[in-house]
Structures are given as C-alpha cells and as structure tokens.
C-alpha cells in the first residue's frame, strides 16, 4: 500500500527537524453566523501564511449557544519545518491546547536555534508589554518607557559590538 502524499511529506519534514502538532482553538461570538467564517479565516489567512508552515487542516465544530454567547472550537493538524515557527504560532494565536504528534521521541536543538527562540520570546514579551502599557499609561509615561526601551537597544548594540571586538582579539595580556 502506497503512502499518501501528506504522509510522505510529513515523514520527510519530521526526519529533517519538522514538527507535526494538533492545535486546539476555541472562539466565542454573540453572532452564530460569524464563528465558522472567523475560524476559517484564522486557518486560511493566518496560520497557513505563517513562515515555516508546510500545511494546516482541520475541522470546525458547529457553534453551540451558552448564556447568550455562541461558542465553537476547531481541532487542527499543522506541520512546521522546525520548532521555532511553532513557538511563534503559540505566542501569536494562543491555542487552547497543543499536542505534539511527531516526532514522538526527543528533539535536539542547536544552540543557535535555542538563542533564536529565546530572542523571539523576549521580543514578543516586550511588544506585548508595550501594547498593554500604551493602553493604560499617560502619554508622558509612555514617552519615558520608550526612552528606556531605546536605551536598552543602544546598550544591547554596545554589548554586541564589545563581544564582537573581544571575540576577534587574540591578544592575551595579563
């Protein structure tokens, strides 16, 4: 029996560091007719267009009514090239659950991949904090925070430059 194209692509990607996951999403809206199109938009216009996504498919449940609100959920199967895009998807779309299907054993990460993942997490946290603070703070407080962020960026550049200078130095003065 021949493997399906999806199975073949999945096996090939997973053997090269890809990750197959099941994502669980829920959505609520007072308008029953908006739910399934909104969930389909999430899949077709957002998840499928994320960098590193190979494919995404799933099923959207029929909306149910509870206390004047309609609720639906979707169970999606998603294949990504590697773990890093999955971290971004989890942060941006906040699925209710994530189940790693493949690989079914351990995953090994290069240090550069882990550093990239940590920087993505740091940037997301910074952007989220900035968004929340802009909605709560007075304009002068926002200006102060922006100055602090710019100072942090400048310090980071200086540290990187200093690190680059010391990494290239072969002088061992004592």
Protein Blocks (a to p, Z undefined) as FASTA:
>chain_A
ZZdfklmmmmmmmmnopacdddddddddfblklmmmmmmmmmmmmmmmpghiabdcdddd
ddddeehiacdddddddddfblmlmmmmmmmnopabdcdfbdcbdcdddfklmmmmmmmm
mmmmmmmmmmmmmmmmcfklmmmmmmmmmmmmmmmmmmmmmmmmmmmpcbdcZZ
